């Protein structure tokens, strides 16, 4: 059943936002993530890659929407909120002024819904430029905030993992059924995900996860929005001053740690008909979705191999010039769900996901990222991620998924999903450095 968009009146702004952005000059060597103070998991925000990006805390305003129109509800709300804001921006870069962070449910009927959060404080870094944005709903211009390095981050203590909705054996059975459907011609590809339940001795400090993920996976976007935290290698869409880009990942092989062997594996991945087929479906779905909004599109004929610390992916960067005023969030809506997280054809693959996964994906595999008042922003796909329970901060759900095509082998897909769970598992169990 599709529900109408809803919002929480306690978190919707009752007065126009008042936003101030000023330049910062932090001490040399300051890490952006180290400036996050201790706060509730759902009020910690992050979008950081290679030490640059945005972090924030607090909640000046937010809105949660549900149903098929959840993207449109958030878009309308943000246009109203950012359009009526009183803004003093002394930096004037993408990500300055009013900024909202978002996490969108994969499915329209998910209880998780789609949320935009405007933090009370945002600190940003781009190259050598640093800034801080403070936002309130009072009449007075908010004071600036001096960055403070926080060293009070605590590990979650003992961690216990348990099967989620399906055991590995049961999930392999679901993969086998999907292969049967594909081989008989029902569809070309489907992406099946599995979940893992987590219990920790101490409440999960999102900052602990963010720091561990950033250390181990510096080429990913390390994110936290409303309790959803992870490190995604996949940029769904970036909009910046008229240029639109998207990084498509599909086709995966696990690394061994032996550089020479891994180079050979990378070469085999680049020649794999199964993985190239899976990748082609994903690239085509992104290019087709962006085409109505872009001109001068560049879609490379062949993918490259993206090397991460635990896996390698086939990757393609699609780019185009924006020809209309579509915001980054609206572009993300047009791309979701891509073949990289759903399958082809979309409607058939989505129905099979509902039949075989036996779980609610929540915000996993949905868009996650940020947007400023101009509509510029970055939205990744919430992969390599977990969701901290809003009811018990000692509980999390982790997720991983695999693209299934006619040549998929269930046991190999289980191994691939295990590899994709490693980033979050390792981040939770890492010892203090």
C-alpha positions as CSV (number, residue, x, y, z in Angstrom):
1,X,0.0,0.0,0.0
2,X,1.3,3.5,-0.9
3,X,1.1,6.0,1.8
4,X,0.8,9.8,1.4
5,X,3.8,12.0,2.2
6,X,3.9,12.8,5.9
7,X,6.1,15.0,8.1
8,X,6.8,15.3,11.8
9,X,5.5,18.8,12.9
10,X,8.0,18.8,15.7
11,X,10.9,18.8,13.2
12,X,9.4,20.8,10.4
13,X,10.6,24.4,10.6
14,X,8.1,26.9,12.2
15,X,10.0,29.9,11.0
16,X,12.4,30.7,8.1
17,X,15.9,29.3,8.5
18,X,18.6,31.8,9.2
19,X,21.9,30.6,7.9
20,X,25.5,32.0,8.1
21,X,28.6,30.6,6.3
22,X,32.1,31.9,7.1
23,X,35.6,30.8,6.2
24,X,37.6,28.7,8.7
25,X,41.3,28.2,9.2
26,X,41.8,25.0,11.2
27,X,45.1,23.9,12.5
28,X,47.3,22.0,10.0
29,X,46.6,18.3,9.9
30,X,43.0,18.6,11.2
31,X,40.8,15.8,10.0
32,X,37.3,16.8,9.0
33,X,35.7,13.8,10.8
34,X,37.6,14.6,14.0
35,X,35.5,17.8,14.4
36,X,32.3,15.8,15.0
37,X,31.1,16.1,18.6
38,X,29.3,13.3,20.5
39,X,25.6,13.4,19.7
40,X,22.7,11.1,18.8
41,X,23.4,8.8,15.9
42,X,20.5,10.3,14.0
43,X,21.9,13.8,14.4
44,X,25.4,13.1,13.0
45,X,25.9,13.8,9.3
46,X,28.8,13.1,7.0
47,X,29.8,13.1,3.4
48,X,33.5,12.8,3.2
49,X,36.0,11.4,0.7
50,X,39.8,11.6,0.9
51,X,39.5,14.1,3.8
52,X,37.2,16.5,1.9
53,X,33.5,17.1,2.0
54,X,30.9,18.0,4.7
55,X,30.2,16.9,8.3
56,X,27.4,18.2,10.5
57,X,25.5,17.8,13.7
58,X,22.3,18.9,15.3
59,X,19.0,19.3,13.5
60,X,17.7,22.8,12.7
61,X,14.9,21.3,10.5
62,X,14.0,18.0,8.9
63,X,11.2,16.2,7.1
64,X,10.3,12.6,6.5
65,X,8.1,11.5,3.6
66,X,6.7,8.2,2.5
67,X,5.2,6.6,-0.6
68,X,5.7,7.0,-4.3
69,X,5.8,10.8,-4.0
70,X,8.5,10.8,-1.3
71,X,11.1,12.4,-3.6
72,X,8.7,15.1,-4.8
73,X,7.6,15.8,-1.2
74,X,11.2,16.4,-0.1
75,X,12.0,18.4,-3.2
76,X,9.0,20.7,-2.6
77,X,9.8,21.1,1.1
78,X,13.5,21.9,0.4
79,X,12.6,24.5,-2.3
80,X,10.3,26.2,0.2
81,X,12.7,26.0,3.1
82,X,15.8,27.1,1.2
83,X,13.9,29.7,-0.8
84,X,12.6,31.5,2.3
85,X,15.9,31.2,4.3
86,X,17.8,34.3,5.4
87,X,21.3,33.6,4.2
88,X,24.7,35.3,4.7
89,X,27.3,33.3,2.7
90,X,30.8,34.6,2.8
91,X,32.3,31.6,0.9
92,X,30.0,30.9,-2.0
93,X,31.0,27.4,-3.0
94,X,28.9,24.3,-3.7
95,X,27.9,23.0,-0.2
96,X,27.9,26.5,1.5
97,X,24.8,28.3,2.6
98,X,21.7,26.1,3.5
99,X,22.5,22.4,3.1
100,X,20.3,19.4,3.5
101,X,21.5,15.8,3.9
102,X,19.2,13.1,2.7
103,X,18.6,9.3,3.0
104,X,15.9,7.8,0.8
105,X,14.2,4.4,1.2
106,X,14.8,1.9,-1.6
107,X,11.1,1.0,-1.7
108,X,8.1,3.4,-1.7
109,X,6.3,1.3,0.9
110,X,9.2,1.0,3.3
111,X,8.5,2.2,6.9
112,X,11.9,3.9,6.8
113,X,10.7,6.6,4.4
114,X,12.8,9.4,3.0
115,X,14.4,12.0,5.2
116,X,16.0,15.4,4.6
117,X,18.0,16.9,7.6
118,X,19.3,20.4,7.9
119,X,22.0,20.3,10.5
120,X,22.5,23.1,13.0
121,X,26.2,23.1,12.2
122,X,28.0,22.0,9.0
123,X,31.8,22.2,8.5
124,X,33.1,21.8,5.0
125,X,36.4,21.4,3.2
126,X,37.3,21.6,-0.4
127,X,41.0,21.6,-1.1
128,X,42.6,24.3,1.1
129,X,39.2,26.0,1.7
130,X,37.4,25.4,4.9
131,X,34.1,26.8,6.1
132,X,31.4,26.5,8.8
133,X,27.7,27.0,8.3
134,X,25.4,27.6,11.3
135,X,21.6,27.4,10.9
136,X,18.8,28.4,13.3
137,X,15.1,29.3,13.2
138,X,15.5,32.4,15.4
139,X,15.4,35.9,14.1
140,X,19.0,36.7,14.9
141,X,22.0,35.7,12.7
142,X,23.5,32.6,14.3
143,X,27.0,33.0,15.7
144,X,29.9,31.1,14.1
145,X,31.4,28.0,15.6
146,X,35.1,27.4,16.2
147,X,36.1,23.9,15.2
148,X,37.2,21.6,18.1
149,X,39.0,18.3,17.7
150,X,37.2,15.6,19.7
151,X,39.0,12.6,21.0
152,X,36.1,11.1,23.0
153,X,35.1,8.5,20.3
154,X,34.4,5.1,21.9
155,X,34.4,1.6,20.4
156,X,31.2,-0.4,20.5
157,X,32.8,-3.1,22.6
158,X,32.0,-6.8,22.0
159,X,30.1,-7.3,18.8
160,X,27.8,-10.2,17.9
161,X,26.6,-10.9,14.4
162,X,23.6,-13.1,13.5
163,X,21.8,-14.1,10.3
164,X,19.2,-11.6,9.2
165,X,16.0,-12.5,7.3
166,X,17.7,-15.4,5.5
167,X,20.7,-17.6,6.3
168,X,23.5,-17.8,3.7
169,X,22.1,-21.2,2.6
170,X,18.6,-19.8,2.2
171,X,19.9,-16.8,0.4
172,X,21.8,-19.1,-2.0
173,X,18.5,-20.8,-2.7
174,X,17.0,-17.4,-3.6
175,X,19.8,-16.7,-6.0
176,X,19.3,-20.1,-7.6
177,X,15.6,-19.4,-8.1
178,X,16.5,-16.0,-9.6
179,X,18.9,-17.6,-12.1
180,X,16.1,-20.1,-13.1
181,X,13.8,-17.1,-13.8
182,X,16.5,-15.3,-15.8
183,X,17.4,-18.4,-17.8
184,X,13.7,-19.0,-18.8
185,X,13.5,-15.4,-20.0
186,X,11.5,-13.7,-17.3
187,X,14.1,-10.9,-16.9
188,X,17.7,-10.1,-17.7
189,X,19.1,-9.3,-14.3
190,X,18.1,-8.9,-10.7
191,X,20.0,-7.6,-7.7
192,X,19.4,-9.6,-4.5
193,X,20.4,-8.3,-1.1
194,X,20.8,-9.9,2.3
195,X,21.0,-8.5,5.8
196,X,22.9,-9.2,9.0
197,X,21.8,-8.4,12.5
198,X,24.3,-6.8,14.9
199,X,24.3,-6.4,18.6
200,X,27.0,-4.3,20.4
201,X,28.0,-4.1,24.1
202,X,28.0,-0.3,24.0
203,X,25.8,2.1,22.0
204,X,27.2,2.6,18.5
205,X,29.1,5.8,18.2
206,X,28.7,6.7,14.5
207,X,32.0,8.6,14.6
208,X,33.8,5.4,15.4
209,X,32.4,3.8,12.2
210,X,33.1,6.8,10.1
211,X,36.7,7.1,11.2
212,X,37.4,3.4,10.6
213,X,35.7,3.4,7.2
214,X,37.6,6.5,6.1
215,X,40.9,5.0,7.1
216,X,40.4,1.8,5.2
217,X,38.3,2.9,2.2
218,X,39.6,6.4,1.3
219,X,38.3,6.3,-2.3
220,X,34.7,5.9,-1.1
221,X,32.2,8.5,0.1
222,X,31.9,7.9,3.9
223,X,28.4,8.9,4.9
224,X,26.1,9.3,7.8
225,X,22.5,10.5,7.6
226,X,19.7,10.0,10.1
227,X,21.3,6.8,11.5
228,X,22.3,5.3,8.2
229,X,26.1,5.0,7.9
230,X,28.5,3.5,5.4
231,X,31.1,3.9,2.7
232,X,29.8,3.8,-0.8
233,X,32.0,3.5,-3.9
234,X,29.1,4.5,-6.2
235,X,28.2,8.1,-7.0
236,X,24.6,7.9,-8.3
237,X,24.7,11.6,-9.5
238,X,26.7,14.8,-8.9
239,X,25.3,18.1,-10.1
240,X,27.8,21.0,-10.0
241,X,27.4,24.3,-11.9
242,X,25.7,22.6,-14.9
243,X,27.7,19.5,-15.1
244,X,26.1,16.1,-14.3
245,X,28.2,13.0,-13.6
246,X,27.4,9.5,-12.4
247,X,29.7,6.6,-11.6
248,X,28.3,3.2,-12.3
249,X,29.6,0.0,-10.6
250,X,28.5,-3.5,-11.5
251,X,30.6,-6.6,-11.7
252,X,32.7,-7.5,-8.7
253,X,35.6,-9.7,-7.8
254,X,37.2,-10.2,-4.4
255,X,40.8,-9.1,-3.9
256,X,43.4,-11.6,-2.4
257,X,46.0,-9.2,-1.1
258,X,48.6,-10.5,-3.5
259,X,49.2,-7.6,-5.9
260,X,50.4,-9.7,-8.8
261,X,47.4,-12.1,-8.4
262,X,45.0,-9.2,-8.1
263,X,46.2,-7.7,-11.4
264,X,45.5,-11.0,-13.0
265,X,42.0,-11.1,-11.4
266,X,41.4,-7.5,-12.6
267,X,42.2,-8.6,-16.1
268,X,39.8,-11.5,-15.9
269,X,37.1,-9.3,-14.5
270,X,37.5,-6.9,-17.5
271,X,37.0,-9.9,-19.8
272,X,34.3,-11.7,-17.9
273,X,31.2,-12.0,-20.1
274,X,29.0,-12.4,-17.1
275,X,30.3,-9.3,-15.4
276,X,30.4,-7.2,-18.6
277,X,26.7,-8.2,-19.3
278,X,25.7,-7.1,-15.8
279,X,27.7,-3.8,-16.1
280,X,26.1,-3.0,-19.5
281,X,22.6,-3.2,-18.1
282,X,23.6,-0.8,-15.3
283,X,25.3,1.8,-17.6
284,X,22.4,1.7,-20.0
285,X,19.8,2.4,-17.3
286,X,21.8,5.4,-16.0
287,X,22.4,6.9,-19.5
288,X,18.7,6.5,-20.4
289,X,17.6,8.2,-17.2
290,X,19.9,11.2,-17.6
291,X,19.4,11.7,-21.3
292,X,16.2,13.8,-21.0
293,X,18.0,16.3,-18.8
294,X,21.4,16.5,-20.4
295,X,23.2,17.2,-23.7
296,X,26.7,16.4,-24.9
297,X,26.6,13.1,-22.9
298,X,29.8,11.0,-22.7
299,X,29.2,7.3,-22.1
300,X,32.5,5.4,-22.5
301,X,32.4,2.2,-24.6
302,X,34.2,0.1,-22.1
303,X,34.5,0.1,-18.3
304,X,37.6,0.4,-16.2
305,X,38.5,-1.6,-13.1
306,X,38.1,0.3,-9.8
307,X,40.4,-1.1,-7.2
308,X,39.1,-0.9,-3.6
309,X,40.9,-2.4,-0.6
310,X,38.7,-5.5,-0.4
311,X,37.1,-5.9,-3.9
312,X,37.4,-4.7,-7.5
313,X,34.5,-3.4,-9.6
314,X,33.9,-2.7,-13.2
315,X,33.2,1.0,-13.3
316,X,32.0,3.6,-15.9
317,X,31.8,7.3,-15.4
318,X,28.9,8.9,-17.3
319,X,28.8,12.7,-17.8
320,X,26.6,15.3,-19.4
321,X,25.7,19.0,-19.5
322,X,22.5,19.9,-17.7
323,X,19.9,21.5,-20.1
324,X,17.2,22.3,-17.5
325,X,16.9,23.3,-13.8
326,X,16.5,19.8,-12.5
327,X,18.0,19.6,-9.0
328,X,20.5,16.9,-7.9
329,X,17.7,15.3,-5.8
330,X,15.3,15.2,-8.8
331,X,18.1,13.7,-10.9
332,X,18.6,11.0,-8.2
333,X,14.9,10.3,-8.3
334,X,15.0,9.8,-12.1
335,X,17.8,7.3,-11.7
336,X,16.4,5.3,-8.8
337,X,16.3,2.4,-8.8
338,X,19.1,1.8,-11.4
339,X,19.9,-1.6,-12.7
340,X,22.9,-1.6,-10.4
341,X,20.6,-2.1,-7.4
342,X,17.4,-3.4,-8.9
343,X,17.8,-5.2,-12.3
344,X,16.3,-5.2,-15.8
345,X,13.5,-4.8,-16.6
346,X,13.0,-2.7,-13.5
347,X,9.3,-3.6,-12.8
348,X,10.0,-7.4,-13.1
349,X,13.2,-7.3,-11.1
350,X,11.6,-5.2,-8.4
351,X,8.8,-7.7,-8.0
352,X,11.2,-10.6,-7.8
353,X,13.2,-8.7,-5.1
354,X,10.0,-8.4,-3.0
355,X,9.3,-12.1,-3.5
356,X,12.8,-13.6,-2.8
357,X,14.5,-11.3,-0.3
358,X,12.0,-11.6,2.6
359,X,13.1,-8.3,4.1
360,X,12.7,-4.6,4.1
361,X,15.8,-2.9,2.6
362,X,15.0,0.3,4.4
363,X,17.4,3.0,3.1
364,X,19.9,0.4,1.9
365,X,20.5,0.8,-1.9
366,X,18.6,4.1,-1.9
367,X,20.0,7.5,-2.7
368,X,22.1,9.1,0.2
369,X,23.9,12.5,0.0
370,X,23.4,16.2,0.2
371,X,22.0,19.2,-1.7
372,X,22.4,23.0,-1.3
373,X,20.0,25.8,-2.0
374,X,21.0,26.0,-5.7
375,X,20.2,22.4,-6.3
376,X,23.8,21.3,-6.6
377,X,24.8,18.3,-4.6
378,X,26.0,14.7,-4.5
379,X,24.0,11.6,-4.1
380,X,25.5,8.2,-3.8
381,X,23.9,4.8,-3.5
382,X,23.7,3.6,0.1
383,X,25.9,0.5,-0.3
384,X,28.4,-1.1,2.2
385,X,26.2,0.3,4.9
386,X,24.2,-0.3,8.1
387,X,21.4,1.3,9.9
388,X,21.6,2.1,13.6
389,X,18.3,1.2,15.3
390,X,16.3,4.3,16.4
391,X,15.0,2.3,19.3
392,X,18.2,0.7,20.6
393,X,21.6,2.2,19.7
394,X,23.2,-1.2,20.5
395,X,21.5,-2.7,17.5
396,X,22.3,-2.4,13.8
397,X,21.3,-4.0,10.5
398,X,24.0,-4.4,7.8
399,X,23.3,-5.0,4.1
400,X,25.0,-6.3,1.0
401,X,23.7,-7.2,-2.5
402,X,24.8,-8.9,-5.7
403,X,23.8,-8.6,-9.3
404,X,22.4,-11.9,-10.6
405,X,22.4,-12.8,-14.3
406,X,22.1,-16.0,-16.2
407,X,25.6,-17.1,-15.5
408,X,25.6,-16.5,-11.7
409,X,26.6,-19.3,-9.4
410,X,24.8,-19.1,-6.0
411,X,27.9,-20.1,-3.9
412,X,30.0,-17.5,-5.6
413,X,27.3,-14.8,-5.0
414,X,27.3,-15.7,-1.3
415,X,31.0,-15.2,-1.2
416,X,30.7,-11.9,-3.0
417,X,28.1,-10.7,-0.5
418,X,30.4,-11.7,2.4
419,X,33.1,-9.6,0.8
420,X,30.7,-6.6,0.6
421,X,29.8,-7.0,4.3
422,X,33.5,-6.8,5.3
423,X,33.8,-3.0,5.4
424,X,31.1,-2.6,8.0
425,X,32.0,-5.7,10.0
426,X,35.6,-4.7,10.2
427,X,34.7,-1.1,11.2
428,X,32.6,-2.4,14.1
429,X,35.2,-4.8,15.4
430,X,38.4,-2.7,14.7
431,X,40.6,-2.1,17.7
432,X,41.4,1.4,18.9
433,X,44.6,2.6,17.0
